């Protein structure tokens, strides 16, 4: 017969397992593989469904945005987002696509994307402060958990060598002391991942994502943009009730079996 201590331990174990089991909630990025519909805008650029075009439009040498029949290595497909700027202008400009998000802090947030840098004329990060001019760069805006009215920016760039990153430090802002970057080989897809829970100090809510190229002359591509959300499972009232019911039935069955066995043993002793 199981004692009440054993039954209590079984119950506590079941409750603990149910409370801490992680649940994969999936990606929050819409059409991150860029396999959906592309729509032409008034500038002759093509914008993927679920995304909004972003451009600085600071000079006459406007960059171009569109789909390319290419695919990053992380997921099957046949399309990626592509941008290019061919110019002799001394003024930088940027172009890319973004989405509005509403992603609260979770136990595990992970960003992944495939990147291909084809060319760029500036050193990685460029000359502006804070650093912004990479041929491929990703920005995340987020609010602070400690002060929801304040917004911070996380930024990561990708560049070729040569030209390499001419600065030792690419200054960031606020809680991000510097914007980091990664050297990649020219014209080759590379996969990258970031633990956003660790990367974003004092994370409240991620409010937007922007992927783009920025600089004087540059060309780059991005594919398979994913933000995975993994959260602890919080048992519902029905789950708690089911757990308790199963354990009570187990306890009742154990007790009944023990009593019957005891009576049978007593009868055998009496007839002996």
C-alpha positions as CSV (number, residue, x, y, z in Angstrom):
1,X,0.0,0.0,0.0
2,X,1.3,3.4,-0.9
3,X,1.6,5.8,2.0
4,X,0.1,9.3,1.9
5,X,3.6,10.7,1.7
6,X,4.3,8.8,-1.6
7,X,1.0,9.9,-3.0
8,X,1.7,13.5,-2.1
9,X,5.1,13.2,-3.8
10,X,3.5,11.8,-6.9
11,X,1.0,14.7,-7.0
12,X,3.8,17.3,-6.5
13,X,5.9,15.8,-9.2
14,X,3.0,15.8,-11.7
15,X,2.2,19.4,-10.8
16,X,5.8,20.5,-11.2
17,X,6.2,18.8,-14.5
18,X,3.0,20.3,-15.9
19,X,4.1,23.8,-14.7
20,X,7.5,23.9,-16.2
21,X,7.1,22.0,-19.5
22,X,8.1,24.5,-22.3
23,X,5.7,25.1,-25.1
24,X,6.8,26.1,-28.6
25,X,4.6,29.0,-29.7
26,X,6.1,29.4,-33.2
27,X,7.4,32.4,-35.0
28,X,5.7,35.8,-34.8
29,X,7.1,37.1,-38.1
30,X,4.7,37.1,-41.0
31,X,6.0,35.7,-44.3
32,X,9.6,35.6,-43.1
33,X,10.6,33.2,-45.9
34,X,9.3,35.7,-48.5
35,X,7.5,33.0,-50.4
36,X,4.2,34.9,-50.4
37,X,2.8,37.5,-52.8
38,X,5.0,40.4,-53.9
39,X,3.3,43.7,-54.8
40,X,4.7,46.5,-57.0
41,X,4.6,50.0,-55.5
42,X,4.6,53.5,-57.1
43,X,8.4,53.5,-57.2
44,X,8.6,50.3,-59.2
45,X,9.9,48.4,-56.1
46,X,8.4,45.0,-55.1
47,X,7.3,44.6,-51.5
48,X,6.6,41.2,-49.9
49,X,3.2,40.5,-48.4
50,X,3.1,41.2,-44.6
51,X,5.9,43.7,-44.9
52,X,6.1,47.5,-45.4
53,X,8.8,49.2,-47.4
54,X,11.3,51.4,-45.6
55,X,13.5,53.9,-47.4
56,X,15.4,57.0,-46.3
57,X,15.2,58.6,-49.8
58,X,17.9,61.1,-49.0
59,X,19.4,61.4,-52.4
60,X,18.6,61.1,-56.1
61,X,20.4,57.8,-56.4
62,X,17.5,55.8,-54.9
63,X,18.2,52.1,-54.1
64,X,15.9,49.3,-55.5
65,X,14.0,46.7,-53.6
66,X,12.5,43.4,-54.8
67,X,12.3,39.7,-55.0
68,X,15.2,37.5,-56.2
69,X,15.0,33.9,-57.3
70,X,17.3,32.7,-54.6
71,X,16.9,31.0,-51.3
72,X,18.6,30.9,-47.9
73,X,19.9,27.6,-46.7
74,X,17.8,27.4,-43.5
75,X,14.5,26.5,-45.2
76,X,13.3,25.3,-48.6
77,X,12.0,27.9,-51.0
78,X,12.6,29.9,-54.1
79,X,12.5,33.6,-53.2
80,X,14.4,36.1,-51.0
81,X,14.3,39.8,-50.5
82,X,17.0,41.7,-52.3
83,X,18.2,45.3,-52.4
84,X,20.8,47.2,-54.3
85,X,22.2,50.7,-54.6
86,X,24.6,51.7,-57.4
87,X,25.8,55.3,-56.9
88,X,28.7,57.7,-56.8
89,X,26.9,59.9,-54.4
90,X,28.6,60.9,-51.1
91,X,25.3,60.7,-49.3
92,X,24.1,57.5,-47.7
93,X,20.7,56.0,-48.2
94,X,18.9,52.9,-47.0
95,X,16.1,50.6,-48.1
96,X,14.5,47.5,-46.7
97,X,11.3,46.1,-45.3
98,X,9.8,46.1,-41.8
99,X,6.9,44.8,-39.7
100,X,5.1,46.1,-36.6
101,X,5.3,43.5,-33.8
102,X,3.9,43.0,-30.4
103,X,6.1,40.4,-28.7
104,X,6.3,40.5,-24.9
105,X,9.3,39.1,-23.0
106,X,9.2,35.3,-22.8
107,X,11.4,32.6,-21.3
108,X,13.2,32.1,-24.6
109,X,13.1,34.4,-27.7
110,X,15.3,33.6,-30.6
111,X,15.9,35.5,-33.8
112,X,17.3,33.7,-36.9
113,X,17.9,34.8,-40.5
114,X,19.9,33.9,-43.6
115,X,22.1,36.7,-45.0
116,X,24.0,37.1,-48.3
117,X,26.2,40.2,-48.7
118,X,27.2,40.8,-52.3
119,X,29.1,44.1,-52.1
120,X,29.4,47.4,-50.3
121,X,31.7,50.5,-50.6
122,X,31.9,51.7,-47.0
123,X,33.6,50.1,-44.1
124,X,31.2,48.0,-42.0
125,X,29.1,50.4,-39.9
126,X,29.9,53.4,-42.1
127,X,30.9,56.8,-40.8
128,X,27.7,57.9,-39.0
129,X,27.3,57.8,-35.3
130,X,25.6,55.7,-34.0
131,X,26.7,53.1,-36.6
132,X,24.1,52.3,-39.2
133,X,25.7,51.8,-42.6
134,X,26.0,48.1,-43.3
135,X,25.0,46.4,-46.6
136,X,22.7,44.2,-44.5
137,X,21.5,45.3,-41.1
138,X,18.6,44.3,-38.8
139,X,17.0,46.6,-36.2
140,X,14.6,45.7,-33.4
141,X,12.7,48.3,-31.4
142,X,11.5,47.4,-28.0
143,X,10.1,49.0,-24.9
144,X,11.6,48.6,-21.4
145,X,10.1,46.4,-18.8
146,X,11.1,48.9,-16.1
147,X,9.7,51.9,-18.0
148,X,7.2,51.0,-20.8
149,X,7.2,54.5,-22.1
150,X,10.9,54.3,-23.1
151,X,12.0,52.6,-26.4
152,X,15.4,51.1,-27.1
153,X,17.0,49.8,-30.3
154,X,19.0,46.7,-30.9
155,X,21.0,46.6,-34.1
156,X,23.3,44.0,-35.8
157,X,25.1,44.5,-39.2
158,X,26.8,42.2,-41.6
159,X,29.8,43.2,-43.8
160,X,32.6,41.9,-46.1
161,X,36.3,42.0,-45.6
162,X,37.5,43.9,-47.6
163,X,36.2,46.4,-46.9
164,X,36.1,45.5,-43.2
165,X,34.9,47.2,-40.1
166,X,37.0,50.3,-39.8
167,X,36.0,51.1,-36.3
168,X,36.8,49.2,-33.1
169,X,33.5,50.2,-31.6
170,X,30.2,51.0,-33.3
171,X,28.4,53.2,-30.7
172,X,24.9,52.2,-29.8
173,X,22.5,54.0,-27.6
174,X,20.8,53.7,-24.2
175,X,21.1,50.1,-22.8
176,X,23.0,48.9,-25.9
177,X,26.5,50.4,-25.5
178,X,27.5,49.4,-29.0
179,X,25.9,47.9,-32.1
180,X,27.6,44.7,-33.1
181,X,28.4,43.3,-36.5
182,X,29.5,40.1,-38.2
183,X,31.9,39.5,-41.1
184,X,30.6,37.2,-43.8
185,X,32.0,35.8,-47.1
186,X,31.0,37.6,-50.3
187,X,28.0,36.2,-52.2
188,X,27.4,33.2,-49.9
189,X,24.3,32.5,-47.8
190,X,25.2,32.3,-44.1
191,X,22.7,31.4,-41.2
192,X,22.7,33.5,-38.0
193,X,20.9,33.2,-34.7
194,X,20.6,35.4,-31.7
195,X,19.2,34.7,-28.2
196,X,17.0,37.9,-27.8
197,X,16.3,37.2,-24.2
198,X,20.0,37.6,-23.5
199,X,20.6,40.3,-26.1
200,X,17.8,42.7,-25.0
201,X,18.4,44.1,-21.5
202,X,15.2,45.0,-19.6
203,X,13.0,43.7,-22.4
204,X,9.4,44.7,-22.2
205,X,7.8,44.3,-25.6
206,X,9.4,44.0,-29.1
207,X,7.5,46.5,-31.2
208,X,9.0,46.3,-34.6
209,X,11.6,44.6,-36.9
210,X,13.4,46.2,-39.8
211,X,15.8,44.5,-42.2
212,X,17.6,46.7,-44.8
213,X,20.8,47.8,-46.5
214,X,22.3,51.2,-45.8
215,X,25.3,53.1,-47.2
216,X,26.6,54.6,-50.4
217,X,26.8,51.6,-52.8
218,X,25.8,48.2,-51.6
219,X,23.9,45.0,-52.5
220,X,22.5,42.3,-50.1
221,X,19.8,39.7,-49.6
222,X,17.9,38.3,-46.6
223,X,15.7,35.2,-46.2
224,X,14.0,33.0,-43.6
225,X,13.6,35.7,-40.9
226,X,12.2,34.0,-37.8
227,X,11.5,35.0,-34.2
228,X,10.7,31.9,-32.2
229,X,8.9,32.2,-28.9
230,X,9.1,29.5,-26.3
231,X,7.1,30.0,-23.1
232,X,6.6,28.0,-19.9
233,X,3.3,26.1,-19.9
234,X,0.9,27.3,-17.3
235,X,-1.7,24.6,-16.6
236,X,-5.3,25.6,-17.1
237,X,-8.0,25.1,-14.5
238,X,-9.2,22.0,-16.4
239,X,-5.6,20.6,-16.5
240,X,-5.3,21.1,-12.8
241,X,-8.6,19.4,-12.2
242,X,-7.7,16.5,-14.5
243,X,-4.4,16.1,-12.7
244,X,-6.0,16.0,-9.3
245,X,-8.7,13.6,-10.4
246,X,-6.3,11.1,-11.9
247,X,-4.2,11.2,-8.7
248,X,-7.2,10.8,-6.5
249,X,-8.4,7.8,-8.6
250,X,-5.0,6.3,-8.4
251,X,-5.0,6.8,-4.6
252,X,-8.5,5.3,-4.2
253,X,-7.6,2.3,-6.4
254,X,-4.5,1.7,-4.4
255,X,-6.3,1.8,-1.1
256,X,-9.1,-0.4,-2.3
257,X,-6.7,-3.0,-3.6
258,X,-4.8,-2.9,-0.3
259,X,-7.9,-3.5,1.7
260,X,-9.1,-6.4,-0.4
261,X,-5.7,-8.0,-0.2
262,X,-5.7,-7.5,3.6
263,X,-9.2,-9.2,3.9
264,X,-8.2,-12.1,1.7
265,X,-5.1,-12.6,3.9
266,X,-7.2,-12.6,7.1
267,X,-9.7,-15.2,5.7
268,X,-6.8,-17.4,4.7
269,X,-5.4,-17.2,8.2
270,X,-8.9,-17.9,9.7
271,X,-9.4,-21.1,7.6
272,X,-5.8,-22.3,8.2
